[in-house]
Amino acid sequence: MHTSFRRLLGPVPDPLLRRLMYRRRFGRWGNFKSPSRFTEFLSKRMLEDRSPEIAWTCDKRAMKDYAAEQAPWINVPETLWRGTDLNELDLSKLPDQWVIKPNHRCKAVYFGDRSTTIEQLRRVTRGWLRPYDRIAVGEWAYTQARRELIIEPRIGNGRPLIDFKTYVFRGRMQILHTDAGRFTDNFQELFYTREWEPLDLINEAPRGPVAPRPRNFEQMVRAAEALGAGYDFMRVDLYNLDGELWFGELTPYPSGGMDPFTPDSADFQLGAWWAGLDTAKECPDGLPRLITASAPSESTVAKEPGGSANAACQENTPASENTVALEDLVALGDLVGLHSTVLEHPVTLADAVVFDHPADRALLAAVDQLRLQTQNEESLP
């Protein structure tokens, strides 16, 4: 994000910005003071949690040190090189297959091999050492991560890998999903219960096929719970390669809290687990029904953000005379470089946002101020 744009975020308090982002994404206002949904708990964490326990969880090297200490029976990728100056990197000392990534951000990775040159890496990693844009939307722990590049061996030497992303609540893994084809156009995921029962549940990614239960699944659960212990919630990402477990990463802010669950009841159930409850009071049906190996087609699943297969979980936002067209707010979304999951689902100018509090209406004044201050900016972030 452009430095001058970071400076211009000052007039918009984080709670107001987060409220607007949540409303745009889900079509409802979030309750961050007394959350009941998983996505609301995530927003509350991003706005309020500045504890030492959460501070290091977006630093990849710190994660690996923690994993090696807490779950020594699993593999942790070695850090082959770290630094900020690629001129100090000796490519001849790297293995045939390796990966380079920034230590302080996600969704940036490059797979290298013997043919890779320093000039290629300079082009690929341009901008990687800048402060991570997610900082501007509340993912505070990224501000605490060391800004540097790291190189690791490539797990599996280029073979396709499946991510096992486990959701650990208060030391107990309750649910997980498998990711296949990450960083490709064929990305798919599928949710499972703790007992490896596939779920009729999506979280914005296409649903993949049902896979056999891993033979070492109990060991995987044990590792996830060891690494997630001590937190109300932590997503622990693992790889399972030929029966060997590998640490992936810790994720305190999955998707920045901006990916809706379908059906909506899952958002409540995961929120109940975060709160230490067995079942969501708002949606007693809990998680969606199980699916069979012949999963229903994607067209049978509702895809609208915030949509629900359980009418009891619906939240209606009443209209009021304080309704403001979103065309008055689009500039704010452009200005602050909202989380990619927000921008991937653009709102239409016909949509409206309801402002039911004086603080919300104050946001419009901040938008106008930001517009005036940015008229002479040469480029957007």
SVG drawing of the C-alpha trace seen along z (x, -y; Angstrom):
<svg xmlns="http://www.w3.org/2000/svg" viewBox="-37 -18 64 64">
<polyline fill="none" stroke="black" stroke-width="0.4" points="0.0,0.0 1.3,-3.5 2.8,-5.3 0.6,-8.4 -2.5,-6.2 -1.5,-4.7 -1.3,-8.2 -4.8,-8.9 -6.3,-6.0 -6.1,-8.2 -9.6,-9.8 -11.3,-6.4 -11.2,-4.5 -10.5,-0.8 -13.9,0.2 -15.8,-1.9 -13.7,-0.6 -14.3,3.0 -18.0,2.4 -18.2,1.2 -16.1,4.0 -18.3,6.6 -21.5,5.0 -20.4,4.8 -19.3,8.5 -22.1,10.1 -25.0,7.8 -25.5,7.3 -23.9,5.5 -21.6,7.6 -21.8,7.7 -18.2,7.4 -18.9,6.5 -20.9,9.7 -20.2,12.0 -22.0,15.2 -20.7,15.9 -17.2,17.2 -16.7,14.3 -17.7,11.9 -15.3,13.4 -12.5,13.1 -13.3,9.4 -13.3,8.9 -9.9,10.5 -8.5,8.3 -9.9,5.1 -9.0,5.9 -6.4,8.7 -2.9,7.2 -1.6,9.9 1.9,11.3 0.4,14.7 -1.1,13.5 1.7,11.1 4.1,13.7 1.5,15.9 2.0,14.2 5.8,14.5 6.7,17.7 10.0,18.3 8.5,17.9 5.7,20.3 8.2,23.0 10.2,22.6 6.9,23.0 5.9,26.1 9.2,27.7 8.9,27.2 5.2,28.1 4.9,31.0 8.5,32.5 7.1,35.6 6.1,33.8 8.4,32.4 9.1,28.6 10.6,27.2 14.1,26.0 15.0,22.4 17.7,22.6 18.3,18.9 16.8,15.7 17.5,12.1 16.6,8.9 19.3,8.6 19.2,11.3 22.8,10.4 23.7,12.3 22.0,15.5 24.2,18.3 21.8,20.3 24.4,23.1 23.9,24.1 20.1,24.7 18.5,28.1 17.0,29.0 13.6,27.8 12.9,25.0 10.4,22.2 10.9,18.6 8.3,16.5 8.1,13.4 8.3,14.0 5.6,11.5 2.8,12.0 0.8,14.8 -0.4,15.5 3.1,14.7 5.3,17.7 7.7,18.7 8.9,22.2 12.5,22.3 14.9,24.9 18.4,25.2 17.5,23.0 16.3,20.1 18.5,16.9 18.9,14.0 17.5,11.7 14.3,13.8 14.0,13.6 14.5,9.9 11.6,9.5 9.4,12.0 9.9,10.7 9.7,7.0 7.5,5.4 7.5,8.4 9.4,6.6 7.0,3.8 4.6,3.7 1.7,6.1 -1.5,4.5 -3.6,6.6 -2.3,4.5 -4.6,1.8 -7.7,3.9 -7.0,5.1 -4.7,8.1 -2.4,6.6 -0.1,9.6 1.4,9.0 2.9,5.7 4.9,7.8 6.4,10.2 10.0,9.7 10.1,8.3 12.5,10.6 12.6,13.3 13.0,16.9 13.8,20.0 12.8,23.5 13.1,26.9 10.0,27.7 8.0,30.4 7.5,33.4 9.9,32.0 7.1,30.6 4.5,33.3 0.9,32.1 0.2,31.6 -3.0,31.4 -3.3,28.9 -5.1,30.1 -6.5,26.9 -7.7,27.8 -9.9,25.5 -8.8,25.9 -11.1,24.4 -9.9,24.3 -7.4,27.1 -9.8,29.4 -9.9,29.8 -13.6,29.6 -13.5,29.4 -11.1,29.3 -11.0,28.8 -8.6,30.2 -7.2,27.9 -6.1,29.3 -4.6,27.4 -3.5,24.4 -1.8,21.6 -3.5,23.1 -6.7,22.6 -8.0,25.9 -8.2,25.0 -10.8,27.1 -11.6,27.7 -13.8,30.1 -14.9,29.9 -14.8,32.8 -15.9,33.4 -13.5,34.5 -14.5,38.1 -13.6,37.5 -17.2,37.3 -17.6,35.0 -19.8,32.0 -22.2,30.2 -20.4,27.0 -18.6,24.4 -16.5,21.4 -16.2,19.6 -14.0,22.3 -15.3,25.0 -16.0,28.2 -13.6,31.1 -14.1,34.8 -14.4,36.9 -11.0,38.5 -10.2,41.5 -9.4,40.9 -5.6,40.7 -4.2,43.7 -2.4,41.4 -5.4,39.1 -5.2,39.5 -1.6,38.3 -2.7,35.3 -5.4,34.5 -2.9,34.8 -0.5,32.4 -3.2,29.9 -4.4,29.8 -0.9,29.5 -0.2,26.5 -3.6,24.9 -3.6,25.3 -3.7,22.1 -6.0,20.2 -9.7,19.8 -9.3,20.5 -6.3,21.2 -6.3,22.7 -3.4,25.1 -2.3,26.0 -0.6,29.3 0.6,31.5 0.5,35.3 3.0,36.7 3.4,40.5 2.3,40.8 4.6,38.1 3.2,35.0 4.7,31.6 3.9,28.3 2.4,25.7 1.5,22.6 -0.6,21.1 -3.5,18.9 -5.1,16.6 -7.2,14.7 -8.5,17.1 -9.4,15.1 -9.5,12.0 -12.9,13.1 -14.4,12.2 -15.4,15.5 -19.0,16.5 -20.1,20.0 -22.9,21.8 -25.1,22.7 -25.1,19.9 -25.6,22.2 -21.9,23.2 -20.9,19.6 -22.9,19.8 -21.7,23.3 -18.0,22.4 -18.8,19.3 -20.3,21.5 -17.1,23.5 -15.1,20.3 -17.3,19.3 -16.8,22.7 -20.3,24.0 -21.2,27.3 -24.1,26.1 -25.0,22.7 -28.1,21.3 -29.1,19.4 -28.9,22.4 -29.5,25.6 -29.1,27.7 -25.4,26.9 -23.3,28.0 -24.9,28.8 -25.9,32.3 -23.3,34.9 -22.7,35.6 -22.0,39.0 -19.1,39.8 -21.3,38.7 -21.6,35.1 -24.4,32.9 -23.4,30.6 -22.2,27.1 -25.4,25.7 -27.4,27.1 -25.6,25.0 -26.5,21.4 -23.7,19.1 -24.9,15.7 -22.7,14.1 -24.4,14.6 -27.0,16.9 -28.5,19.6 -30.1,22.9 -31.6,22.4 -34.2,19.7 -33.8,19.4 -30.3,18.1 -31.2,15.3 -30.6,11.8 -32.6,9.0 -31.3,5.5 -34.2,3.1 -34.4,0.2 -34.3,-3.3 -34.3,-6.9 -30.5,-6.9 -29.9,-4.7 -27.0,-5.8 -26.2,-4.6 -23.0,-2.5 -21.7,-4.7 -20.9,-7.2 -18.7,-4.6 -16.9,-2.9 -14.1,-5.5 -13.3,-4.4 -13.0,-0.8 -10.6,-1.8 -8.7,-4.1 -7.8,-1.7 -7.1,1.3 -9.7,3.6 -8.9,7.3 -8.9,9.2 -11.9,11.3 -13.9,8.1 -12.9,6.8 -13.4,10.2 -17.1,9.7 -17.8,6.1 -21.0,4.4 -23.4,2.8 -24.3,-0.9 -27.9,0.1 -27.0,1.7 -27.4,-0.3 -25.9,-0.5 -28.0,-1.4 -26.5,-3.8 -28.3,-3.5 -25.9,-5.3 -24.3,-8.8 -20.8,-7.2 -21.7,-5.5 -22.8,-8.7 -19.5,-10.3 -17.9,-7.8 -19.3,-9.6 -17.6,-12.8 -14.3,-10.9 -14.9,-9.6 -15.3,-13.1 -12.2,-14.2 -10.2,-11.4 -11.4,-12.1 -10.2,-15.7 -6.8,-14.6 -6.3,-12.1 -7.2,-14.2 -3.6,-14.9 -2.3,-11.3 -0.4,-9.9 -1.3,-6.3 -3.5,-3.9 -1.8,-1.2"/>
</svg>
